[in-house]
Amino acid sequence: MFCFLDYAVLCYNMVVCAALILRYRQNKCTENEVSMTMKNDVLVAEPLLFDVKTTARMLNVCERTIRTLTKMGELPVVKILGRVLYSREDLVEFVRQRSNREANSEQTE
């Protein structure tokens, strides 16, 4: 049975989604800001920053590797109140740079 609360949530999600798409089309926000997911039938914005554990899972490596890459300066961090966090854009750029390095090393061999 469809109750009023379900209808209200659905309407809210549609308004939020439409507003984000409109802002994106008017170049007032980036594609990452528009990125949304559905959780339990509620529209939720994806996080902009990730902790060490989540970052390790996303890159399919162990947490120690993430900490090592951070200490080496290979992986940029965002520090908020002492917490070490990693931005989505930095992670995408890191992977892009690594895949370019691999492609370049294969071409020189």
DAKACOR-V897508 format. One record per residue. N is the residue number from 0. RES is the residue in one small letter. SS is DSSP state (hx for helix, st for strand, lp for the rest). Layout:
# DAKACOR-V897508
n = {N | N}
res = {RES | RES}
ss = {SS | SS}
This chain:
# DAKACOR-V897508
n = {0 | 1 | 2 | 3 | 4 | 5 | 6 | 7 | 8 | 9 | 10 | 11 | 12 | 13 | 14 | 15 | 16 | 17 | 18 | 19 | 20 | 21 | 22 | 23 | 24 | 25 | 26 | 27 | 28 | 29 | 30 | 31 | 32 | 33 | 34 | 35 | 36 | 37 | 38 | 39 | 40 | 41 | 42 | 43 | 44 | 45 | 46 | 47 | 48 | 49 | 50 | 51 | 52 | 53 | 54 | 55 | 56 | 57 | 58 | 59 | 60 | 61 | 62 | 63 | 64 | 65 | 66 | 67 | 68 | 69 | 70 | 71 | 72 | 73 | 74 | 75 | 76 | 77 | 78 | 79 | 80 | 81 | 82 | 83 | 84 | 85 | 86 | 87 | 88 | 89 | 90 | 91 | 92 | 93 | 94 | 95 | 96 | 97 | 98 | 99 | 100 | 101 | 102 | 103 | 104 | 105 | 106 | 107 | 108}
res = {m | f | c | f | l | d | y | a | v | l | c | y | n | m | v | v | c | a | a | l | i | l | r | y | r | q | n | k | c | t | e | n | e | v | s | m | t | m | k | n | d | v | l | v | a | e | p | l | l | f | d | v | k | t | t | a | r | m | l | n | v | c | e | r | t | i | r | t | l | t | k | m | g | e | l | p | v | v | k | i | l | g | r | v | l | y | s | r | e | d | l | v | e | f | v | r | q | r | s | n | r | e | a | n | s | e | q | t | e}
ss = {lp | lp | lp | hx | hx | hx | hx | hx | hx | hx | hx | hx | hx | hx | hx | hx | hx | hx | hx | hx | hx | hx | hx | hx | hx | lp | lp | lp | lp | lp | hx | hx | hx | hx | lp | st | st | st | st | lp | lp | st | st | st | st | lp | lp | lp | st | st | lp | hx | hx | hx | hx | hx | hx | hx | hx | lp | lp | lp | hx | hx | hx | hx | hx | hx | hx | hx | hx | lp | lp | lp | lp | lp | lp | st | st | st | lp | lp | st | st | st | st | st | hx | hx | hx | hx | hx | hx | hx | hx | hx | hx | hx | hx | hx | hx | hx | hx | hx | hx | hx | hx | hx | lp}
